[in-house]
């Protein structure tokens, strides 16, 4: 059986789709998947052994220059790839407007969420087969439920399994020898309201080093690299990593003793790896889209907790009131004894 998944972004959301593929592979042993995905995250689908091919989009670029993208052949080439093969089932696991455009471009029938369950309601017009799911559950469980309905198998009554072995990926060549015992501190995030103060990260580095750990600090761009360097400047046992591919970061995370993460894509990668991880939340509710799996702990800003209890108050949300002691105590409780 050959299935096409349409799910373009974002990094964490793509990882949330992996357990649905694991379920399907257990229910339908001969199943194989192709996956339409944003080119920036095209490594993620291929982590799963049942995903055989990715079809890359550059929809952010195409949206800015659609005429140019059509004339230079990028859009026609994508359309050709999208329709080059006949699939038994095509499923839009994203169910928003940008994924619905891709669904509409596919010549065959597409499965997706019904109008009251789509993230962006007009998306349901792109689907011939429409389903309802429980919206008051984690994103992973919603996709598991949608996949089971679309492929007509019984949703397994067991914990979500990412089905991924990250040990297959090689460690990158670095300008230092990778320490034996290290923690990954994912300090970066896309929103300012998700950033823990730089001084707090520095204090956390000091605590980690005192306990015999080195610390690695990843980055995704020059600004984040500079922030990583500032945090690392507190100790010679802290290292600012260069910008790496997702596969390289996956290899590093897979060998880490543990991690502390901002609410960002790499936090979900730590969950995929199953390493002891504390993720800090100050702007989003982790109940529906937080890190998910074994060895995962969340620390929620007191301000966020109040905002969730009384959303109409519109209070400012910040990370400053999450203390270094609180974070280290939670992480230390997860880490295995040396």
C-alpha positions in Angstrom: 0.0 0.0 0.0 1.4 3.4 -1.0 0.2 6.5 0.9 1.1 10.2 0.4 1.2 12.5 3.4 0.8 16.2 3.0 2.3 18.0 6.0 4.6 20.9 5.3 5.6 22.5 8.6 6.7 23.1 11.2 9.6 21.2 12.7 7.8 20.1 15.9 4.5 19.4 14.1 6.3 17.1 11.6 7.7 15.1 14.5 4.2 14.9 15.9 3.2 13.0 12.8 5.7 10.2 13.2 3.7 8.1 15.7 0.8 8.0 13.3 3.1 6.4 10.7 4.3 3.9 13.3 0.6 2.9 14.0 -0.1 2.5 10.3 3.0 0.4 9.8 1.9 -2.0 12.5 -1.7 -2.2 11.2 -0.7 -2.6 7.5 2.7 -4.3 7.3 3.3 -3.6 3.6 2.6 0.1 3.8 5.0 2.8 2.5 4.7 6.6 2.6 5.8 9.5 0.5 5.6 12.9 2.2 5.2 16.5 0.9 7.2 18.7 3.2 8.9 22.2 3.4 12.4 21.9 2.1 13.8 23.4 5.3 12.6 20.3 7.3 13.0 17.6 4.7 15.3 15.5 6.9 12.5 14.8 9.4 10.2 12.5 7.4 13.1 10.3 6.3 13.9 9.5 10.0 11.0 7.0 9.9 11.8 3.8 8.1 8.4 3.6 6.4 8.9 6.9 4.6 10.5 6.2 1.3 10.5 9.6 -0.5 10.0 13.3 0.2 8.5 15.9 -2.2 9.9 19.2 -1.2 8.1 22.5 -1.3 9.4 26.1 -1.1 6.0 27.6 -0.6 7.2 30.6 1.3 9.4 31.6 -1.7 6.7 30.7 -4.2 4.1 32.8 -2.4 6.3 35.9 -2.6 7.2 35.4 -6.4 4.5 33.0 -7.9 5.0 34.2 -11.5 8.8 33.9 -11.3 8.4 30.4 -9.7 6.1 29.4 -12.5 8.3 30.8 -15.3 11.5 29.3 -14.0 9.9 25.9 -13.7 9.9 25.4 -9.9 6.1 25.3 -9.6 5.6 23.1 -12.7 8.3 20.7 -11.5 6.6 20.4 -8.1 3.2 19.8 -9.7 4.8 17.1 -11.8 6.4 15.4 -8.8 3.2 15.6 -6.8 1.2 13.8 -9.5 4.0 11.5 -10.8 2.7 8.4 -8.9 -0.7 6.9 -8.2 -1.4 6.6 -4.4 -3.8 4.3 -2.7 -4.6 7.1 -0.2 -3.6 10.8 0.1 -3.9 12.3 3.6 -3.5 16.0 4.5 -2.3 15.8 8.1 -2.0 19.6 8.4 -5.5 20.7 7.4 -4.8 24.4 7.0 -4.9 26.7 4.0 -1.3 26.2 2.8 -1.5 22.4 2.9 -5.0 22.5 1.4 -3.5 24.3 -1.7 -1.2 21.3 -2.1 -4.1 18.9 -1.7 -6.0 20.8 -4.3 -3.0 20.6 -6.7 -3.0 16.8 -6.3 -5.2 15.2 -9.1 -6.6 12.5 -6.9 -9.0 12.4 -3.9 -7.6 13.6 -0.6 -8.5 12.8 3.0 -8.5 15.5 5.7 -10.4 17.0 8.6 -14.0 18.2 8.4 -14.8 21.9 8.5 -15.3 22.1 12.3 -12.0 20.4 12.9 -9.6 22.1 10.5 -7.1 24.5 11.8 -8.3 26.9 9.1 -11.9 26.1 8.1 -11.9 26.7 4.3 -9.2 24.0 4.0 -11.9 21.3 4.1 -13.0 22.2 0.6 -9.9 20.5 -0.7 -10.9 17.1 0.7 -13.3 14.5 -0.7 -13.1 12.4 2.5 -13.6 14.4 5.8 -13.2 13.3 9.4 -13.8 14.5 12.9 -11.3 14.0 15.7 -11.1 15.0 19.4 -9.6 18.5 19.4 -9.1 18.4 23.2 -6.1 16.1 22.9 -2.5 16.4 22.0 -1.5 17.0 18.4 0.1 13.6 18.2 -3.1 11.9 19.2 -5.2 13.9 16.8 -3.0 12.8 13.9 -3.0 9.2 15.1 -6.8 9.3 15.1 -7.0 10.9 11.7 -4.6 8.4 10.2 -6.5 5.5 11.6 -9.8 6.8 10.2 -8.3 7.5 6.7 -6.7 4.1 6.5 -9.5 2.2 8.2 -7.7 0.5 11.0 -8.4 0.3 14.8 -6.5 3.0 16.7 -4.1 1.1 18.9 -4.6 1.5 22.7 -0.9 2.1 23.5 1.5 4.9 24.0 2.6 6.9 21.0 5.8 5.5 19.4 7.9 7.8 17.1 9.4 4.7 15.5 12.7 6.4 14.9 16.3 5.3 15.5 18.5 8.4 15.5 21.7 6.3 16.1 21.9 5.8 12.4 23.1 9.4 11.9 26.8 10.4 12.1 28.1 13.0 14.5 29.3 16.2 12.8 33.0 17.2 12.7 33.5 19.9 15.3 36.5 22.1 16.2 36.5 20.4 19.7 36.4 16.9 21.0 32.8 15.9 21.9 32.7 15.5 25.7 31.8 12.2 27.3 29.0 13.6 29.4 27.2 16.6 28.0 23.8 18.3 28.2 22.2 20.2 25.4 20.8 23.6 26.3 18.4 24.8 23.5 18.3 28.5 24.3 16.9 29.8 21.1 13.2 30.3 20.1 11.3 32.0 17.4 9.2 34.2 19.7 10.7 36.7 22.2 8.0 35.6 24.7 9.6 32.1 24.6 13.1 33.2 25.5 14.5 32.5 28.9 16.9 35.3 30.0 20.5 34.9 28.9 21.8 35.3 32.5 19.5 32.4 33.5 21.1 30.2 30.9 24.6 31.2 32.1 23.7 30.3 35.7 22.3 27.0 34.5 25.6 26.3 32.7 27.5 26.9 36.0 25.3 24.4 37.8 25.7 21.8 35.1 29.5 22.2 35.1 29.6 22.0 38.9 28.0 18.6 38.6 30.5 17.3 36.0 28.7 18.0 32.8 29.7 19.9 29.7 27.1 21.9 27.8 26.5 22.2 24.1 24.5 25.2 22.8 23.0 24.8 19.3 22.0 27.6 16.9 20.0 28.1 13.7 21.4 31.5 12.5 24.1 34.1 13.2 22.0 35.8 15.9 21.5 32.6 17.8 25.2 31.7 17.4 26.2 34.9 19.0 23.7 34.3 21.9 25.2 30.8 22.3 28.7 32.3 22.4 27.6 34.7 25.2 26.1 31.9 27.2 29.1 29.7 26.6 31.5 32.4 27.7 30.7 31.6 31.3 32.7 28.4 31.3 35.4 26.5 29.2 33.1 23.5 29.5 30.4 25.2 27.5 30.5 25.1 23.7 28.6 27.2 21.1 27.9 24.8 18.2 28.0 26.0 14.6 24.9 25.8 12.4 24.3 22.1 11.7 21.9 20.1 9.6 18.9 18.5 11.4 20.5 15.1 11.0 23.7 16.3 12.7 21.7 17.9 15.5 19.8 14.6 15.8 23.0 12.7 16.2 24.2 15.1 18.9 20.9 15.0 20.8 20.8 11.2 20.7 24.1 11.0 22.6 23.3 13.7 25.1 22.8 12.9 28.8 19.9 15.3 28.9 18.6 18.7 27.7 16.9 21.9 28.8 15.0 23.5 26.0 13.0 26.6 25.1 9.7 25.9 23.4 11.0 25.3 20.0 11.5 22.5 17.4 14.6 21.0 18.9 12.7 20.4 22.1 10.5 18.0 20.2 13.6 16.4 18.7 14.8 15.7 22.3 11.4 14.0 22.9 11.9 11.9 19.7 15.3 10.8 21.0 13.7 10.1 24.4 16.5 11.8 26.4 15.7 13.4 29.8 14.4 16.8 28.9 12.9 19.8 30.7 11.2 22.3 28.4 10.3 25.8 29.4 6.9 27.3 28.5 5.9 30.9 28.8 3.8 31.6 25.7 2.0 28.5 24.7 0.0 25.8 26.3 1.9 22.5 26.3 -1.2 20.3 26.8 -2.0 20.4 23.1 1.4 20.9 21.4 4.0 20.4 24.1 6.9 17.9 24.0 5.5 14.4 24.3 6.9 11.1 25.4 9.1 9.4 28.0 11.5 11.4 30.1 9.8 14.7 29.2 9.0 17.4 31.8 7.4 20.8 31.4 7.9 23.9 33.5 5.2 26.5 32.9 5.7 30.1 33.7 3.4 31.2 36.6 2.3 34.1 34.3 1.2 31.6 31.6 -0.6 29.5 34.2 -2.6 32.5 35.3 -3.3 33.4 31.7 -4.6 29.9 31.0 -6.8 30.0 34.0 -8.1 33.5 33.2 -7.5 34.0 29.4 -9.7 37.2 29.2 -7.4 39.1 31.5 -4.8 39.4 28.7 -1.8 39.5 31.1 1.7 39.8 29.7 3.4 36.4 29.4 7.1 36.1 30.2 9.8 33.6 31.3 11.6 35.6 33.9 9.9 34.0 36.8 11.1 30.5 36.0 14.1 30.1 38.3 17.5 28.4 37.6 17.0 26.3 40.8 13.6 25.2 39.6 15.0 24.1 36.2 18.1 22.3 37.5 16.2 20.5 40.3 13.7 19.2 37.7 16.4 18.1 35.3 18.5 16.5 38.0 15.5 14.4 39.0 15.4 13.0 35.4 19.1 12.4 34.9 20.5 8.9 35.5 22.9 8.5 38.4 26.6 8.8 37.2 
